[in-house]
């Protein structure tokens, strides 16, 4: 069964209950009572660094599949992303409302309603947005911190659709510098709108986000959508055969009607190396065993990917100025963690976009330390 230390939900009603229970304990039980403390209330919103591999859709069913057919990493009793680890960090010991979805773009930060576009299965099973969550009285009143991971998918999308150019012999002259800057700036614009929502509804809340780590250049692309299309097929067939009402009911409680799963085959838009290949950039090194499988990333490609993340960092550094230009007031309670030099060892990486469990654990500890300093 799921671990007893899981203290998060993706459902607003369940979130209200968790917060109410904790506040009742704090107000009515003696301080010496075991485990009585005011827990920090945290909303998380973001992309696959917070949701890998699509845990927002598989939390409940993944537990069942693990204990019946041995499928790993898709249940709420596994830790496969930053928030899985952070929500079970005993030193932080928070209550989490989770809004993230693998594949989400930064535009989701500004959306007042789900855009049903970029997240995995978002059209069929739209996730809450930060704006809709902050309409909830409990969230609005009690949230201490909003943790955000956003921008990576936007960067890759922009690079694949105009930033990256035909290879000229030098990576520095093989991409559109101005368009990369514009792509990063557009991400910041979405962050600023999210900050305005915070200012309006929960000005007491700190916002903590990050710039992504420099990728240790493993050759494979994102596996999120490939994995989930396979699992979606498996889930559909298994449920159709077994008629598992005991699983269907809790899934419906978080807004997932698995009896009508809709499309489960998705085409990845995130494999940046396909675009490098198409534009004639130097090929990635291959195995010597004749398998023609890549074993790493060409240095020219690696340098560009690093520059892509640097462009994001530079725009993030300018965010307070852009916020002040737009709102006329200084930005407060906003914190961006520069992770570019963190987890710089292949042992922490699953592919060129995602960390593995060890990597996400390292990042979660950095988030935990920062949040505890603030609240």
N, C-alpha and C positions, 0 to 999 in steps of 0.2 A: 504493500500500500504506500501512498504518498507519505513523505517524511512529515513528522509532527512539527518540524521547525519552519514549515512554509507559512509565511505571514503576508501573503499577497492575494489579490484578486483582480480579475478583469471586469468584474460586474459591479456597477455602482451601488446597487442595493446591498450586496455582500460587503462592499467597502464601508458603507454606512454602519453596518453591524459591527465590523471590526473596530472602527474608531469609537463607536458608542460604548462598546464593551471595555475598551482600554480606558476611556475617560471615566467611566463609572468606577472601575477598579481604583484609579488614582484618587477619585473624590470620596470614595466610601470605605476603602479598606485601609488598615493601618500601614504605615510606611515599611514596617518590618515584615509585612506579609510577603511570602516568596513570589518573586517575579513581578511585583507591583512597581511600575515605573511609567512615566509618561513617555510613550514611544513616539519617535519622530514620524510624521506623516509625509510620505513621498509619492509624487506622481512621476512615473517614467514614461517618456514618449520618444519614439525614434525608429531606427532601422534594424538591420540584422545584428549589429553589434549588441543590441539589447534583446534580440528575439531569436537568434540562430538556434536550431534550424526550424523556423516557423512555429515556435512553441506557443504562440498566441492562438493557434488553431488545433494544437495537439496535446495540450496539457493533460486533459482528462483521459482522452482515448489512448494516449501514449502510455500511460500507466498500465492500462488494461493489456495493451499489446505487448508490453515488456514481459508481463507475468504470464501471458498465454503462449505467445509465439517467439518471445525473446528479442523483439525489436527494441533496439537501444536508442537512447538520446532524444526521444520525442515526448516523454512524459514529464509531468511536473516534479517527479522524484529524481530527475537528472539535472545536472548543472552544465549548461552548454553555452551560456552567454553571460554578459556582464551582470544583468539584473538577476538572473538565477543565483549567482554568487552573492551579489550585494543584498538581496532580500533575505538571505540566510546568514548574513554577517552578524555574529553575536555581539560584536562590539558596537555596531550601529543599532541593531535590533529595532528596525523600523516596520511600519505598516505601509504597504505599497499598493497603489492603484496603477496597473500596467496598461498602457495604451499602445505600445509599440507594435509594429508589424514589419516583418522582413520585406524588403523591397520598397518601403515607403520613401518618398522624396521629401525634401524640405518644405514643399508647398503644403504638405499636411499640417505643418506647424501653424500656418495662417488660416487654414480652412475652418469655416464655421460649421460645416457639415462634411461628412466623409466624402472625399472626391472620387472614391471607387475606381481609382485608376492604377496606381503603381504597386501597391502592396500585394503580396501573394494572396490570391483568392479575395481580394478587397472588393471586387464587384459583387460577389455573392455574399460574402460575410464582412461587411464594412466594420472597421474598428471605430471606437470613440475617437474624437479629436480632443485636443487640449481645450479648445473653446467650449465644446459641449460638456466636458468633464467639469469645467469651472462654473458651469451653470448650476451644478449640484451644491446645495447649501453646505453639506458636510465638507466636501472637497474645498470649496471656496473659503470656509472659515478656518479649517484646521491644517491645511497643507503648509508644511515647513520648507519643503524643497521640491523643485521641479527638475528632474534629471533628463537631459536631452542628448540624443545621439542622432545627428542629421547632417546631410550634405554629401556623404560619400557616393550615394547613388546618383545624385545630381551631377557631381563632378564627372563620373564615368560616362553618364549619358551625354553630357556636353562634349566630352572628349571624343566620343564615338560619332558625334554628329556635327563635326565642323572644326573643333579645336585641333585635332590631329591631322597633319598634312602628309603628303607623299614625302618619303624619306629623301633628303638632299645630300646625305653623306655626313651630316652632323645633327644630333638630336636638337641642338639649340635653335636651328633654323628650320626645323621640320614640324613646327606647330604654330598656331596663331596665338601669339602672346596676349594680344588685346582681348580676344574672345575668351581665353582662359580666365583672365582677370574679370571679365564681365560675368562669366559663369559663376565664379566664386562670389562676386558681389551680389548676384541675384539670390544666392543662398542666404547671405547676410540679411537681405531685405525681408526674407521670411522669418528669420530669427527676431528681427525688430518687431514685426507684427505680433509674434508670440509674446514678446516682452511687454507689449502694450496690453495684451490680454491679462498678463500677470499684474500689471500696474492697476488695471481697472478692477479686477475681481479679488486678487489675493496679494496685495502689496507687501504683506509680511513674508512672502516666500522668496527664498533664494533660488536662482536658476543656475544650475551647474551643467556645463557641457564640455566638449573636448574637441581637439583636433586629432585626427587619426594618426596612428603610428606609421612610421616608414615601413613599408612592406618588406619583409624578408622574402626575396624573390623566388618563391616556389612557382612553378609554371602553370599550374592548373587555375582555372577561373572559379567563380562562385559555384558551389554545389547545391545551394539552397533550393532552387527551383527544380533541379533535376531530382534531388532526393524527394522533394515533396510530391512531385508528380507520380513517382513510383509509389510512395506511401499513400497518396490519395486513391490510387487504383486499388491498393491492398485493402484500405479501410472500406471503400465502397463494396468490394466483393465480400469481405468478411462480415460486414453488417448485413448485407443482403442475404447471406446464407444463414447467419445465426439469429437474426431478428433480436438484437440485443437491446431491448427496451431499457435495461438497467444502465446502459451507457448512453443511449440516445437522450434520456431525460436530463442528466446533468449537463450534457452538451447544449441542449436547448436553453438551459438556464443562463448560459453565457452568450446566447444569441447565435448558436451554430446548429442549424438543422441539417444533420448529416444524412437524413433520409432523402434529401434532395441536394446532393453535393455539387451539382452543376459541372462546369468544366474543371478537370483536374490536370490536364496536360498544358504546360506553360512553356513558352520559349524564352530562354534567358536572354536578357539584353545587357548583361553585365560582364561578359567575357571580353575584356579590353584587348587581349592578345589576338583575337580574330581581326580586329581593326588594324593593329600593327601589321599583321600578315597581309591584309588587303592593300595596305598603303606602301608595301615594299620595305618595311623596316627590317634590319638584320634579324635573321631567324634566331629563335632560342636554341641553345645547345641540346643535342639529342643523346640518348643512351648509345653506347657502343655495341649493344647486344643485338642490333638489327631490329629492335621493336619500334623504332621511330617515335618513341615517347620522350617528350621534353624532360630535362632534368634540372632546369633552372631558367633564368631569364637573361637575355642579352643585356650587356651593360648599358647600351644606348637606351633601351626600353626602360631599364631600371632608373636611369637618371631622369628621364621624363616623368615617370610616376612620382619620384621624389619632388620634382619641381611642381607637379600638380598639387601635392599636399602642402608645399610651401606657399603656393598661391592662396590656398584656403586659409592657412595660418595668417598670412599678411592681411587678408580681408577681415578675419576675425579680430585681429588686433585693432583694426580701424572701426570696429562695430560701435564702441562707445561714442566716437565722434559722429558717426552717421545717426546714431540714436538721438544725440543732442540736437543735431541739425533738424531732425524731423519733429521732435517733441518739445524742444526748447528747454529741456531740463537735463541735468547730469544723470547718467545711468547709475543705478544702485543695485546692489545684491545680485550682480551678474559675475560669474566666474567661469573662465575657460581654462581647462587643463590642457597643457601642451604635452601630448603623448608621443610626439614624433620620434623621440629617442628611446622610448620604452619598448620592451619585449623584442629586443634586437637579437634574437637567436632563432634559428629555424625550428627549434623544439616547441616554440609557442604558436606556430602557424599551421592552419589547416589548408589554406590556399592563398592566393595573392590578395584576397579581400578579407577573409575571416581568420580569426585566431582559433586555436583549439581550446579545450577546457583549461589547460594550464595557463594559456595566455589570457583568457578572459578572467581567470582568478586573479592574476597579477593586476590587471586593469581595475577590477572591482575593488581591490585593496586600496588603490590610489583614490578612487571615488569615495570610498568609505572614509578614509582619512580626511579628505577635503570636506565632506559633508559634516563630519563630527566636529571639525574646527569651526564650522559656521553656525551650527544649531545646538 
